[in-house]
Amino acid sequence: MTGLNPRLIYDVGLHKGEDTDFYLKKGFDVVALEANPELIAQCKMRFRDAIAQNRVRIIEGAIAPPSVGDTVSFYKISQKSDWGTINGDWADRNAKLGFDSEKIVLPRIDMGEVYRSYGIPFYLKIDVEGVDKLVLENLKQFADRPRYLSIESEKVDFDALRADLGLLRELGYTKFKPVQQAATPGTSIKTKTLDGPGLDYVFGPHASGPFGEDIPQAWLSLDETLRAYETIFRRYRRFGDKSLFNRLPGRIKKMAELSYGAPLPGWHDIHASL
């Protein structure tokens, strides 16, 4: 099965189903990919009715290149379930931050096969630690593209960020929105479902939030997006993990965020549109 399915969303990085819940309420069907077996079990229970109706399909395993073979080592973190990764260097970094991993072996997911089996989605949400670009690269095999997509953006290396935007441009995406993700939980939206009725929705913890035209900020060109990220990167340097600000007591950082009116520094997703 190939071609664009206008009623389909891919939730690549299902986690606890925070985003899939919103997509279902919007009226979309969902293909969800997740590596962590504990999270998969939770979501099979949470979405059991939608699974029975074939509105949700959960693909179990870890996305990785063919070179790794049929199975993949995955580093699962119980205290930070959203930080699971196949990247051993990232697991070492997480351990230095106080979050030890458990290594498990999972079947490898081939994203090209997923696209061929289920079709190209209307919206592609990508949030898989360390392999976002692989999900994008596999789109090159197909003539169709998702109308909208999002990936978590680079926070440290501006050249890597530029390369990610270049790949999106190569895939045909011309409009972009850098969206502050740390501020999403607890926010609400008034939108419409696919079939027209209104929907009021409140985003919970770890939710990615709205997508496409539901995001209130304006679309930017590639050059405008790069200029916006120059400002964002300055904020990362001033308030990020290695900054003096990050060593301050939590209550002082919280007061500074309240004064600034936004998380410091937070993190961003790049939303893209054809």
MARMIDREN-327300 format. One record per atom (N, C-alpha, C): x, y, z. Coordinates in steps of 0.001 Angstrom, whole numbers, padded with zeros to 6 digits, always signed. Each point is the difference from the previous one (the first is absolute). Layout:
XYZ/...
This chain:
+000851-001201+000000/-000851+001201+000000/+000885+001250+000000/-000160+000839-001004/+000735+001258-000028/-000977+001130-000307/+000510+001220-000009/-000852+001152-000248/-000396+000680+001294/-000404+001261-000123/-000370+000798+001163/-001385-000383+000502/-000115-000235+001303/-001286-000271+000646/-000380+001227+000812/-001004+000787-000429/-000314+001265+000673/-000657-000154+001367/-000308-001236+000391/-000616-000234+001316/+000957-000730+000948/+001281-000014-000344/+000975-000780+000759/+001089+000887+000591/+000378-000280+001253/+001147+000636+000660/+000934-001096+000491/+001293+000228-000133/+001010-000861+000619/+000459+000671+001296/-000077-000747+001090/+000529+000444+001288/+001279-000783+000253/+001117+000532-000490/+001288-000695+000087/+000665+000411+001310/-000148-000848+000991/+000358+000291+001379/-001290+000131+000799/-000730-001100+000088/-001332-000021+000627/+000036+000410+001461/+001063-000426+000715/+000133+000241+001435/-001243-000530+000730/-000713+000833+000748/-001187-000450+000731/-001300+000305-000743/+000128+000402-001252/-001175+000250-000811/-000562+001393+000119/+000798+000940+000539/-000493+001364+000209/-000440+000653-001316/+000762-000242-001070/-000332+000615-001280/-001053-000802-000762/+000106-001310+000058/-000994-000837-000674/-001412+000296+000510/-000143+000267+001277/-001319+000346+000552/-000577+001218-000708/+000819+001028-000195/-000444+001212-000697/-000343-000296-001454/+000850-000768-000678/-000235-000293-001411/-001310-000766-000195/-000272-000948+000884/-001257-000745-000089/-001201+000918+000193/+000097+000884+000969/-001114+000923+000254/-000185+000978-001162/+001074+000282-000734/-000102+000830-001201/-000678-000757-001148/-000091-001325+000142/-000659-000801-001022/+000930-000787-000895/+001305+000035+000278/+000966-000720-000817/+000166-001445+000468/+000424-000864-000906/+000533-001306+000350/+001492+000173+000269/+000581-000923+000784/+001384+000169+000439/+000791-001291-000181/+001177+000120-000615/+001027-001026+000058/+001047+000499+000993/+000180-000740+001080/+000886+000432+001080/+001184-000965+000111/+001200+000563+000187/+001207-000814+000143/+000597+000250+001373/+000375-001085+000694/+000565+000124+001340/+000944-001164+000265/+001097+000290+000725/+000998-001012+000323/-000198-000594+001387/-000369+000817+000973/-000042-000423+001401/-001177-000948+000247/+000270-001275+000337/-001096-000967+000177/-000988+000385+001099/+000480+000661+001052/-000912+000403+001077/-000987+001057-000489/+000486+000964-000787/-000884+001025-000544/-000978-000596-001009/+000468-000965-000777/-000886-000664-000961/-001151-000681+000721/+000302-000693+001099/-001052-000682+000753/-001020+000997+000537/+000474+001140+000508/-000914+001029+000504/-000911+000519-001119/+000592+000236-001173/-000775+000571-001099/-000969-001014-000606/+000366-001270+000013/-000946-001014-000480/-001246-000024+000873/+000168+000243+001282/-001150+000077+000896/-000745+001322-000203/+000738+001093-000075/-000628+001320-000130/-000830+000112-001277/+000511-000567-001092/-000660+000167-001297/-000641-001308-000492/-000387-000852+000922/-000510-001310-000390/-001229+000104-000909/-000879+000959+000242/-001185+000140-000849/+000394+000463-001405/+000900+001000-000076/+000442+000500-001302/+000787-001067-000760/+000765-000826+000709/+000729-001096-000639/-000986-001013-000572/-001040-000308+000761/-001017-000949-000466/-000721+000511-001243/-000122+001315-000114/-000663+000623-001156/+000969+000269-001151/+001263-000435+000152/+001053+000238-001003/+000295+001474-000204/-000276+000829+001004/+000333+001419-000084/+001409+000269+000523/+000533-000926+000799/+001376+000100+000493/+000709-001316-000287/+001188+000123-000589/+000883-001151-000191/+001323+000335+000673/+000448-000859+000892/+001263+000227+000716/+001060-000930-000577/+001080+000588-000484/+001127-000763-000532/+001085-000036+001069/+000392-001200+000403/+000897-000185+001134/+001424-000255-000470/+000944+000737+000589/+001399-000186-000323/+000724+001330-000057/+001263-000039-000436/+000836+001203-000040/+000399+000306-001440/-000179+001243-000389/+000396+000441-001338/+001529+000066-000068/+000563-000609-001036/+001461-000014-000147/+000334-000302-001448/+001229+000318-000443/+000396-000294-001387/+000174-001501-000216/-000116-000470-001257/+000146-001427-000288/+001341-000581+000456/+001026+000827+000073/+001347-000487+000336/+000084-000644+001379/-000962+000295+000898/+000081-000576+001358/-000497-001429+000041/-000683-000461-001046/-000557-001346+000005/-001470-000010+000378/-000490-001169+000377/-001427-000170+000279/-000398+000453+001402/+000967+000132+000891/-000295+000432+001364/+000842+001210+000379/-000481+000728+001007/+000614+001272+000384/+000147+000037+001519/+001127+000512+000480/+000150+000274+001433/-000671+001339+000305/-000885-000018+000976/-000755+001199+000373/+000243+000279+001482/+000272+001271+000324/+000318+000397+001374/-001234+000649+000618/-000634-000727+000913/-001266+000396+000612/+000269+000631+001358/-000632+001139+000274/+000194+000717+001259/-001343+000081+000724/-000089-000646+001153/-001284-000038+000700/-000388+001368+000549/+000997+000798+000473/-000325+001306+000602/-000300+001065-001055/+000507-000179-001212/-000203+000960-001099/-000392-000798-001232/-001242-000441-000049/-000422-000919-001046/+000049+000624-001387/+000026+001328-000074/+000062+000666-001304/+001430+000136-000507/+000986-000491+000743/+001397+000099-000415/+000555-001314-000546/-000818-001005-000221/+000487-001264-000549/+000654+000211-001354/+001073-000755-000283/+000770+000233-001222/+000747-001257-000418/+000359-000094-001291/+000886-001065-000458/+001446+000469-000006/+000223+001252+000331/+001332+000591-000062/+000732-000175+001335/+001059-000831-000003/+000738-000272+001230/+000652+001236+000589/+000460+000921-000871/+000599+001242+000498/-001040+000840+000732/-001219+000027-000510/-001067+000737+000681/-000316-000646+001339/+000042-001330+000045/-000249-000701+001267/+001076+000362+001023/+001256+000111-000464/+001087+000408+000906/-000223+001423+000497/-000424+000894-000901/-000300+001382+000400/-001106+000026+001040/-001047-000791-000226/-001108-000038+000950/+000442-000512+001367/+000923-000974+000002/+000511-000529+001263/+000749+001084+000774/+000757+000846-000714/+000717+001092+000660/-000959+001022+000604/-001219+000061-000574/-001028+000901+000534/-000798-000651+001132/+000361-001248+000331/-000659-000675+001123/-001098-000967-000376/-000092-000342-001308/-001068-000889-000455/+000619-001227-000672/+000120-001081+000762/+000591-001230-000528/-000985-000735-000902/+000549-000723-000984/-000802-000722-000984/+000055-001502+000241/-001037-000668-000477/-000009-001453-000093/+000037-000359-001480/+001001-000793-000406/+000106-000372-001410/-000866-001221-000288/-000879+000114-000991/-000834-001112-000426/+000166-000173-001504/-000353-001166-000510/+000127-000292-001424/-001397-000068-000611/-000188+000754-001099/-001311+000125-000627/+000105-000292-001495/-001117-000354-000630/+000019-000119-001464/+000203+001360-000650/+000701+000009-001146/+000227+001240-000731/-001200+000349-000861/-000392+001267+000040/-001046+000512-000881/+000648+000655-001207/-000430-000402-001191/+000448+000617-001257/-001057+001023-000403/+000331+001302+000047/-001001+001031-000286/-000492-000052-001442/+000862-000395-000915/-000449-000132-001380/-001122-001011-000120/+000134-001124+000711/-001047-001022-000018/-001283+000513+000650/+000137+000814+001050/-001192+000567+000649/-000752+000895-000980/+000710+000883-000700/-000650+000872-000974/-000682-000827-001104/+000689-001063-000452/-000584-000822-001061/-001251-000734+000484/+000009-000423+001265/-001110-000798+000527/-001229+000834+000323/+000220+001217+000531/-001132+000771+000530/-000275+001286-000775/+000875+000368-000919/-000198+001208-000781/+000676+001208+000628/-000015+001107-000710/+000594+001261+000446/-001061+000764+000788/+000325+000446+001213/-001015+000660+000826/-000197+001469-000372/-001130+000542+000412/-000264+001433-000135/+000971+000796+000866/+000253-000512+001224/+000941+000641+000920/+000913-001067+000571/+001281+000303+000050/+001022-000906+000514/+000660+000647+001210/-000313-000501+001197/+000643+000496+001220/+001165-000913+000336/+001200+000585+000085/+001208-000782+000280/+000611+000475+001306/+000081-000910+000967/+000669+000303+001268/+000614-001287+000523/+001094-000406-000652/+000713-001219+000375/+001466+000376+000176/+000492-000153+001200/+001309+000523+000372/+001113-000575-000872/+000555+000841-000861/+001198-000372-000740/-000207-000531-001403/-001259-000278-000408/-000212-000550-001347/-001050+000781-000786/-000267+001246+000414/-000973+000822-000724/+000361+000101-001486/+001278+000219-000283/+000430+000215-001381/-000215-001263-000840/+000158-001177+000598/-000211-001250-000727/-001458-000120-000455/-000928+000428+000855/-001418-000015-000367/-000236+000893-001216/+000650+001168-000015/-000130+000917-001135/+000667-000548-001253/+001202-000547+000143/+000746-000485-001158/-000792-001051-000769/-000775-000821+000714/-000743-001063-000668/-001136+000524-000864/-000398+001266+000216/-001030+000586-000858/+000486+000171-001436/+001321+000037-000187/+000540+000209-001344/-000374-001125-000957/-000413-001148+000535/-000374-001134-000841/-001354+000191-000680/-000743+001038+000396/-001390+000130-000429/-000253+001353-000656/-000947-000005-000923/-000340+001248-000694/-000825+000921+000883/-000847-000573+000853/-000863+000801+000860/+000715+000375+001283/-000461+001092+000617/+000543+000485+001263/-001159+000311+000951/+000225-000107+001308/-001009+000503+000945/-000228+001492-000235/-001256+000416+000141/-000303+001430-000172/+000714+000818+001062/+000058-000542+001218/+000689+000645+001118/+000868-001040+000706/+001079+000471+000629/+000785-000877+000860/+000685+000837+001075/+000501-000688+001022/+000754+000687+001055/+001097-000922+000515/+001131+000616+000363/+001101-000707+000641/+000524+000865+001146/+000595-000659+001000/+000650+000761+001069/+001272+000617-000559/+000200+001286+000249/+001130+000684-000627/+001253-000067+000865/+001131+000085-000665/+001325+000006+000609/+000135+001164+000978/+000712-000249+001135/+000170+001038+001018/+001452+000453+000163/+000939-000745-000569/+001413+000264+000292/+000773+000438-001236/-000164-000716-001095/+000821+000187-001202/-000835+000708-001072/+000315+001278-000257/-000788+000761-000982/+000173-000564-001405/+001178-000534-000313/+000201-000602-001316/-000897-001220-000171/-000192-000772+001071/-000893-001159-000064/-001436+000455-000213/-000399+001076+000663/-001333+000560-000207/-000171+000439-001455/+001009+000674-000536/-000049+000456-001393/-000143-001203-000948/+000709-001095+000318/-000080-001203-000833/-001393-000614+000054/-000625-000006+001187/-001365-000523+000122/-000976+000818-000847/+000132+001316+000060/-000866+000861-000811/+000280-000202-001491/+001260-000237-000340/+000348-000273-001384/-000646-001288-000502/-000029-001024+000853/-000642-001255-000366/-001501+000211-000204/-000621+000766+000884/-001424+000296-000162/-000247+000739-001317/+000878+000945-000311/-000159+000730-001266/+000179-000945-001182/+000955-000919+000094/+000213-000985-001066/-001243-000867-000205/-000720-000279+001076/-001213-000811-000075/-001206+000797-000511/+000186+001302-000186/-001064+000804-000580/-000699+000943+000953/+000470+000075+001253/-000656+000856+000992/+000547+001425-000113/-000919+000967-000037/+000389+001384-000259/-000410+000964+001106/-000848-000444+000935/-000484+000865+001076/+000240-000683+001333/+000387+000795+001013/+000446-000569+001263/-000513+000816+001186/-000158-000703+001138/-000334+000659+001264/+000862-000611+001104/+000894+000783+000633/+000705-000493+001189/-000945+000159+001202/-000390-001101+000606/-001023+000020+001046/+000612-000396+001339/-000133+000877+000986/+000480-000264+001354/-000834-001114+000622/+000634-001126+000286/-000734-001174+000471/-000189-000035+001515/+000911+000584+000741/-000074-000080+001458/-001245+000682+000553/-000565+000925-000781/-001172+000741+000463/-001319-000675-000373/+000044-001135-000712/-001228-000624-000515/-000899-000601+001077/+000531-000817+000939/-000889-000644+000974/-000849+001016+000769/-001299-000304+000092/-000925+000882+000714/-000676+001028-000879/+000494+000170-001229/-000646+000949-000903/-001230-000654-000638/-000888+000833-000519/-001230-000516-000598/-000142+000520-001424/-000867-000653-000763/-000230+000396-001377/-001478-000151-000326/-000489+000912-000805/-001321-000122-000601/+000224-000262-001480/-000393-001160-000461/+000257-000384-001379/-001215-000725-000550/+000147-000585-001163/-001077-000783-000601/+000501-001396-000314/-000918-000964+000000/+000334-001351-000406/-000003-000082-001522/+000478-001124-000518/+000028-000196-001443/-001379+000152-000636/-001031-000423+000731/-001355+000010-000561/-000797+001235+000382/+000660+000989+000667/-000639+001288+000194/-000352+000443+001395/-000467-000895+000894/-000370+000473+001340/+001178+000624+000746/-000294+000931+000909/+001041+000643+000780/+000590-000939+001035/+001233+000289+000395/+000704-000794+001010/+000755+000935+000924/-000276-000094+001301/+000791+000678+001029/+000906-001045+000634/+001303+000277+000045/+000940-001017+000476/+001068+000651+000870/+000361-000668+001099/+001075+000449+000882/+001150-001001-000113/+001201+000479-000296/+001159-000871-000175/+000618-000354+001353/+000259-001290+000188/+000570-000484+001246/+001513-000019-000023/+000623-000540+001066/+001465-000105+000061/+000555-000791-001179/+001125+000457-000531/+000725-000630-001115/-000693+000143-001344/-001138+000678-000073/-000692+000143-001282/+000776+000912-000937/-000033-000314-001290/+000663+000836-001005/-000825+001220-000370/-001315-000073+000222/-000848+001148-000279/-000594-000024-001388/-000523+001137-000462/-000656+000072-001309/+000998-000114-001140/-000529-000140-001204/+000844-000095-001193/-000671+000754-001142/+000764+000219-001061/-000546+000621-001200/-000553+001383+000250/-001185+000254-000532/-000601+001325+000096/-000567+000281+001383/-000083-001021+000866/-000468+000217+001367/+001049+000711+000864/+001254+000033-000437/+001037+000725+000737/-000160+001486-000312/-000201+000852+001001/-000378+001390-000286/+001091+000855-000629/+001267-000326+000168/+001034+000879-000530/+000109-000113-001514/+000626+000996-000610/+000084+000077-001461/+001039-000979-000540/-000233-000433-001239/+001005-000786-000704/+001155+000903-000429/+001224-000551+000034/+001202+000735-000378/+000670-000672-001190/+000721+000794-000770/+000846-000560-001053/+001217-000665+000649/+000799-000682-000825/+001210-000635+000514/+000946+001029+000610/+000240+001116-000695/+000908+001027+000518/-000544+000622+001284/-001294+000249+000051/-000609+000554+001212/+000111-000981+001165/-000117-001272-000297/+000101-001028+001047/+001419-000055+000562/+000985+000077-000868/+001394+000004+000461/+000273+001216+000884/-000539+001154-000365/+000188+001199+000827/-000691-000173+001356/-001190-000613-000003/-000700-000247+001264/+000817-000926+000888/+000647-000998-000607/+000796-000938+000791/+001307+000622+000498/+000498+001014-000648/+001165+000709+000549/-000352+000591+001366/-001200+000561+000113/-000469+000521+001296/-000226-001122+000982/-000603-001091-000449/-000266-001149+000876/+001312-000582+000527/+001007-000096-000848/+001283-000563+000432/+000702+000912+001006/-000163+001304-000154/+000562+000902+001018/-000652-000277+001355/-001297-000274-000009/-000701-000318+001245/+000473-001332+000569/+000247-000980-000881/+000544-001280+000469/+001347+000203+000700/+000858+000856-000595/+001324+000214+000595/-000100+000707+001349/-000937+000932+000138/-000122+000762+001247/-000675-000783+001116/-000943-000878-000385/-000838-000647+001015/+000004-001521-000068/+000806-000593-000878/-000030-001439-000209/+000744-000805+001053/+000205-001292-000315/+000536-000962+000969/+001358+000412+000563/+000853+000627-000822/+001362+000322+000431/+000155+001458+000427/-001087+000713+000146/+000070+001425+000333/+000082+000227+001508/+000433+001186+000385/-000006+000387+001409/-001426+000036+000542/-000941+000404-000845/-001406+000064+000419/-000493-001359+000485/+000418-001061-000675/-000498-001340+000338/+000512-000471+001355/+001017+000680+000563/+000528-000396+001313/-000710+000712+001153/-000885+000919-000339/-000717+000731+001043/-001037-000888+000680/-000396+000327+001238/-001065-000755+000662/-001283+000019-000831/-000774-001087+000113/-001205-000161-000803/-000994+001139+000155/-000149+000518+001230/-001004+001059+000219/+000397+001289-000721/+001308+000263-000081/+000458+001205-000699/-000219-000148-001506/+000281-001206-000522/-000239-000232-001426/-001484+000134-000324/-000843-000493+000902/-001437+000088-000232/-000461+001463-000016/+000540+000803+000920/-000351+001421+000029/+000439+000697-001289/+001174-000384-000494/+000494+000597-001243/-000907-000368-001174/-000466-001248-000041/-000901-000431-001069/-001328+000739+000071/-000508+000206+001210/-001257+000731+000156/+000156+001441-000476/+001156+000590+000305/+000258+001366-000428/+000145+000084-001518/+000669-001001-000586/+000226-000018-001441/-001278-000342-000766/-000860-000814+000641/-001260-000384-000631/+000072-001235-000859/+001100-000768+000102/+000160-001222-000797/+001076-000861+000658/+000022-001300-000301/+001051-000859+000556/+001387+000451-000452/+000984-000153+000874/+001383+000361-000304/+000904-001221+000170/+000600-000541-001066/-000211+000438-001384/-001131-000756-000695/-000493-001102+000622/-000977-000840-000689/+000642-000747-001138/-000799-000505-000916/+000505-000617-001213/-001045+000164-001093/+000423-000140-001244/-000876+000295-001125/-000167-001190-000941/-001156-000060-000615/-000231-000863-001152/-000033+000879-001251/+000480-000573-001108/-000183+000641-001294/-001235-000608-000655/-001006+000821-000251/-001153-000435-000789/+000210+000481-001425/-000312-000876-000962/+000227+000333-001405/-001248-000290-000822/-000191+000799-001044/-001142-000158-000904/+000488+000037-001439/-000641-000762-000850/+000328+000029-001433/-000377+001348-000586/
